[in-house]
Amino acid sequence: MDTLPQTGGRRRRSRRVEETEETVVEATRPEMRPALRDDDPRAAAKRRTAEILGHLGGMDEGVDEFYFSPDQVPDGWTYEWKRRTIMGQEDPAYQVALARTGWEPVPSRRHPEMMPAGWKGDTIERKGMLLMQRPREITERVEELDLRKARNQIKAKEQQLNAAPPGTMEREFSDPRTRPTIKKSFEAMPIPKDD
């Protein structure tokens, strides 16, 4: 250690100095006072408000608790909410039927934002409902089967309208006005007004 000449009966010590080719760095003691908070509570509240409103959307419209963005669904898969419990009771037969048709629970680790912080479960659940996934190809095939089944039911009813019951006289519709017709149309349902 370098020492300087004594002054007034005391020895002064010089600070250690590291020298490099470009800079000189002095050893300094750490700050005695902690850094001041740079997070203003009002600014933090505004950020949190924006985040919450982003989740809620228009609060006057109500909140869809079962909404998930289509962007969250991985390619090749479909998501649907399926019943897990009714009034706290599970329905094992229904769960087996879901498994047979390819439905399996979506792992919560894939979408941790959909469950509360610290959630220990492996599934995503809301109000007795379970978010489930199935390969898109299976879903499309099931939808095709359902559509074919519905069309066959309509054809069967049309045939019943045009045919006479067994053991009765056959219906002959020489006059087109007497032939039963089925009209297929879609129109908005009237909304009842509150008085």
C-alpha positions as a Markdown table, in Angstrom:
| # | Residue | x | y | z |
|---|---|---|---|---|
| 1 | Met | 0.0 | 0.0 | 0.0 |
| 2 | Asp | 1.2 | 3.4 | -0.9 |
| 3 | Thr | 1.4 | 5.9 | 1.9 |
| 4 | Leu | 1.6 | 9.7 | 1.8 |
| 5 | Pro | 3.6 | 11.9 | 4.0 |
| 6 | Gln | 2.2 | 12.3 | 7.5 |
| 7 | Thr | 0.1 | 15.3 | 8.2 |
| 8 | Gly | -0.8 | 16.3 | 11.7 |
| 9 | Gly | 0.3 | 13.0 | 13.2 |
| 10 | Arg | -2.0 | 10.8 | 11.0 |
| 11 | Arg | -1.1 | 8.8 | 8.1 |
| 12 | Arg | -3.2 | 9.1 | 5.0 |
| 13 | Arg | -3.8 | 6.1 | 2.8 |
| 14 | Ser | -4.4 | 6.4 | -0.9 |
| 15 | Arg | -7.2 | 4.4 | -2.6 |
| 16 | Arg | -6.2 | 1.5 | -4.7 |
| 17 | Val | -6.3 | 2.3 | -8.4 |
| 18 | Glu | -6.5 | -0.2 | -11.2 |
| 19 | Glu | -5.2 | 1.0 | -14.4 |
| 20 | Thr | -5.9 | -0.4 | -17.8 |
| 21 | Glu | -4.8 | 0.9 | -21.1 |
| 22 | Glu | -8.0 | 2.8 | -21.7 |
| 23 | Thr | -9.6 | 3.6 | -18.4 |
| 24 | Val | -8.8 | 4.2 | -14.7 |
| 25 | Val | -11.3 | 2.6 | -12.3 |
| 26 | Glu | -11.3 | 3.6 | -8.7 |
| 27 | Ala | -12.8 | 1.3 | -6.0 |
| 28 | Thr | -15.8 | 2.9 | -4.5 |
| 29 | Arg | -18.0 | 1.9 | -1.6 |
| 30 | Pro | -21.6 | 0.8 | -2.3 |
| 31 | Glu | -24.5 | 3.2 | -2.0 |
| 32 | Met | -25.7 | 3.6 | 1.6 |
| 33 | Arg | -29.3 | 4.5 | 0.6 |
| 34 | Pro | -31.5 | 2.0 | -1.4 |
| 35 | Ala | -32.6 | 3.2 | -4.8 |
| 36 | Leu | -35.8 | 5.1 | -4.8 |
| 37 | Arg | -38.9 | 3.4 | -6.2 |
| 38 | Asp | -39.2 | 4.4 | -9.8 |
| 39 | Asp | -42.7 | 2.8 | -10.1 |
| 40 | Asp | -45.4 | 5.4 | -9.5 |
| 41 | Pro | -48.5 | 3.9 | -8.0 |
| 42 | Arg | -50.7 | 5.8 | -10.4 |
| 43 | Ala | -48.8 | 4.7 | -13.4 |
| 44 | Ala | -49.0 | 1.1 | -12.2 |
| 45 | Ala | -52.7 | 1.4 | -11.7 |
| 46 | Lys | -53.2 | 2.7 | -15.2 |
| 47 | Arg | -51.2 | -0.2 | -16.7 |
| 48 | Arg | -53.2 | -2.7 | -14.7 |
| 49 | Thr | -56.5 | -1.1 | -15.7 |
| 50 | Ala | -55.5 | -1.3 | -19.4 |
| 51 | Glu | -54.6 | -5.0 | -18.9 |
| 52 | Ile | -57.9 | -5.8 | -17.2 |
| 53 | Leu | -60.0 | -3.9 | -19.7 |
| 54 | Gly | -58.2 | -5.8 | -22.5 |
| 55 | His | -59.5 | -9.1 | -20.9 |
| 56 | Leu | -63.0 | -7.8 | -20.3 |
| 57 | Gly | -63.8 | -6.0 | -23.5 |
| 58 | Gly | -67.0 | -4.0 | -23.3 |
| 59 | Met | -68.2 | -4.6 | -19.7 |
| 60 | Asp | -71.7 | -3.5 | -20.6 |
| 61 | Glu | -72.0 | -6.5 | -23.0 |
| 62 | Gly | -71.2 | -9.0 | -20.3 |
| 63 | Val | -68.3 | -11.3 | -20.0 |
| 64 | Asp | -68.0 | -14.6 | -21.8 |
| 65 | Glu | -66.3 | -16.7 | -19.3 |
| 66 | Phe | -65.8 | -19.5 | -21.8 |
| 67 | Tyr | -64.2 | -17.5 | -24.5 |
| 68 | Phe | -60.8 | -18.5 | -25.9 |
| 69 | Ser | -59.2 | -16.9 | -28.9 |
| 70 | Pro | -59.1 | -19.1 | -32.0 |
| 71 | Asp | -55.4 | -18.1 | -32.2 |
| 72 | Gln | -54.8 | -20.1 | -29.1 |
| 73 | Val | -55.8 | -23.4 | -30.7 |
| 74 | Pro | -52.8 | -25.2 | -32.2 |
| 75 | Asp | -53.0 | -26.1 | -35.9 |
| 76 | Gly | -54.7 | -29.4 | -36.6 |
| 77 | Trp | -56.7 | -29.3 | -33.3 |
| 78 | Thr | -60.2 | -28.1 | -32.2 |
| 79 | Tyr | -61.1 | -26.9 | -28.7 |
| 80 | Glu | -64.5 | -27.2 | -27.1 |
| 81 | Trp | -65.9 | -26.8 | -23.6 |
| 82 | Lys | -67.4 | -30.1 | -22.4 |
| 83 | Arg | -69.3 | -30.9 | -19.2 |
| 84 | Arg | -67.3 | -32.3 | -16.3 |
| 85 | Thr | -69.7 | -32.0 | -13.4 |
| 86 | Ile | -73.3 | -31.1 | -12.7 |
| 87 | Met | -73.9 | -29.7 | -9.2 |
| 88 | Gly | -70.5 | -31.1 | -8.2 |
| 89 | Gln | -71.2 | -34.7 | -9.4 |
| 90 | Glu | -69.2 | -36.2 | -12.2 |
| 91 | Asp | -70.8 | -38.3 | -14.9 |
| 92 | Pro | -68.3 | -41.1 | -15.7 |
| 93 | Ala | -70.4 | -42.5 | -18.6 |
| 94 | Tyr | -70.3 | -39.1 | -20.4 |
| 95 | Gln | -66.6 | -38.9 | -19.8 |
| 96 | Val | -66.1 | -42.3 | -21.4 |
| 97 | Ala | -68.2 | -41.3 | -24.4 |
| 98 | Leu | -66.1 | -38.2 | -24.8 |
| 99 | Ala | -62.9 | -40.2 | -24.7 |
| 100 | Arg | -64.3 | -42.7 | -27.3 |
| 101 | Thr | -65.0 | -39.8 | -29.7 |
| 102 | Gly | -61.4 | -38.5 | -29.3 |
| 103 | Trp | -61.8 | -35.7 | -26.8 |
| 104 | Glu | -59.1 | -35.3 | -24.2 |
| 105 | Pro | -58.4 | -32.4 | -21.7 |
| 106 | Val | -56.2 | -29.5 | -22.8 |
| 107 | Pro | -53.2 | -29.4 | -20.6 |
| 108 | Ser | -53.1 | -26.3 | -18.4 |
| 109 | Arg | -49.4 | -25.9 | -19.0 |
| 110 | Arg | -50.2 | -25.0 | -22.6 |
| 111 | His | -52.4 | -22.0 | -21.6 |
| 112 | Pro | -51.4 | -21.0 | -18.0 |
| 113 | Glu | -53.0 | -17.6 | -18.5 |
| 114 | Met | -56.4 | -19.3 | -18.5 |
| 115 | Met | -56.1 | -20.5 | -14.9 |
| 116 | Pro | -55.3 | -18.6 | -11.7 |
| 117 | Ala | -51.7 | -18.2 | -10.6 |
| 118 | Gly | -50.4 | -21.2 | -8.7 |
| 119 | Trp | -53.0 | -23.6 | -10.2 |
| 120 | Lys | -52.0 | -27.1 | -9.3 |
| 121 | Gly | -54.3 | -29.0 | -11.7 |
| 122 | Asp | -53.4 | -30.4 | -15.1 |
| 123 | Thr | -56.6 | -29.3 | -16.8 |
| 124 | Ile | -58.4 | -26.0 | -17.6 |
| 125 | Glu | -61.8 | -25.9 | -15.8 |
| 126 | Arg | -64.6 | -23.3 | -15.4 |
| 127 | Lys | -67.9 | -23.7 | -13.7 |
| 128 | Gly | -68.1 | -27.5 | -14.1 |
| 129 | Met | -66.8 | -27.3 | -17.7 |
| 130 | Leu | -63.5 | -28.7 | -19.0 |
| 131 | Leu | -61.6 | -27.4 | -22.0 |
| 132 | Met | -61.0 | -30.4 | -24.3 |
| 133 | Gln | -59.2 | -30.9 | -27.6 |
| 134 | Arg | -59.6 | -33.3 | -30.5 |
| 135 | Pro | -57.8 | -33.6 | -33.9 |
| 136 | Arg | -59.5 | -31.3 | -36.4 |
| 137 | Glu | -59.9 | -34.2 | -38.9 |
| 138 | Ile | -62.0 | -36.2 | -36.4 |
| 139 | Thr | -64.1 | -33.2 | -35.6 |
| 140 | Glu | -64.8 | -32.6 | -39.4 |
| 141 | Arg | -65.8 | -36.2 | -39.9 |
| 142 | Val | -68.1 | -36.2 | -36.9 |
| 143 | Glu | -69.7 | -32.9 | -38.2 |
| 144 | Glu | -70.2 | -34.6 | -41.6 |
| 145 | Leu | -71.9 | -37.6 | -40.0 |
| 146 | Asp | -74.2 | -35.3 | -38.0 |
| 147 | Leu | -75.2 | -33.3 | -41.1 |
| 148 | Arg | -75.9 | -36.5 | -43.0 |
| 149 | Lys | -78.0 | -37.8 | -40.1 |
| 150 | Ala | -80.0 | -34.5 | -39.9 |
| 151 | Arg | -80.6 | -34.6 | -43.7 |
| 152 | Asn | -81.8 | -38.2 | -43.6 |
| 153 | Gln | -84.2 | -37.3 | -40.8 |
| 154 | Ile | -85.7 | -34.5 | -42.9 |
| 155 | Lys | -86.0 | -36.8 | -45.9 |
| 156 | Ala | -87.8 | -39.4 | -43.8 |
| 157 | Lys | -90.3 | -36.8 | -42.5 |
| 158 | Glu | -90.9 | -35.5 | -46.1 |
| 159 | Gln | -91.6 | -39.1 | -47.2 |
| 160 | Gln | -94.0 | -39.6 | -44.3 |
| 161 | Leu | -96.0 | -36.5 | -45.4 |
| 162 | Asn | -96.2 | -37.7 | -49.0 |
| 163 | Ala | -97.1 | -41.3 | -48.2 |
| 164 | Ala | -100.3 | -42.8 | -46.9 |
| 165 | Pro | -100.2 | -44.9 | -43.8 |
| 166 | Pro | -100.2 | -48.7 | -44.4 |
| 167 | Gly | -103.6 | -50.2 | -45.0 |
| 168 | Thr | -105.2 | -47.0 | -46.2 |
| 169 | Met | -105.9 | -45.6 | -49.7 |
| 170 | Glu | -102.9 | -44.4 | -51.6 |
| 171 | Arg | -102.6 | -40.7 | -52.0 |
| 172 | Glu | -102.7 | -39.4 | -55.4 |
| 173 | Phe | -101.9 | -35.8 | -55.9 |
| 174 | Ser | -103.2 | -34.9 | -59.3 |
| 175 | Asp | -103.9 | -31.4 | -58.1 |
| 176 | Pro | -100.7 | -29.6 | -57.0 |
| 177 | Arg | -102.6 | -27.6 | -54.5 |
| 178 | Thr | -103.4 | -30.7 | -52.4 |
| 179 | Arg | -99.8 | -32.0 | -52.3 |
| 180 | Pro | -98.1 | -31.2 | -49.0 |
| 181 | Thr | -95.2 | -28.8 | -49.4 |
| 182 | Ile | -92.3 | -28.2 | -47.1 |
| 183 | Lys | -90.7 | -24.8 | -47.2 |
| 184 | Lys | -87.3 | -24.3 | -45.8 |
| 185 | Ser | -86.3 | -20.8 | -44.8 |
| 186 | Phe | -84.5 | -19.0 | -42.1 |
| 187 | Glu | -85.7 | -15.9 | -40.4 |
| 188 | Ala | -84.9 | -14.0 | -37.2 |
| 189 | Met | -86.9 | -15.0 | -34.1 |
| 190 | Pro | -88.9 | -12.1 | -32.6 |
| 191 | Ile | -87.5 | -10.8 | -29.4 |
| 192 | Pro | -90.1 | -10.3 | -26.7 |
| 193 | Lys | -90.3 | -6.8 | -25.3 |
| 194 | Asp | -90.2 | -6.2 | -21.5 |
| 195 | Asp | -93.3 | -4.3 | -20.4 |
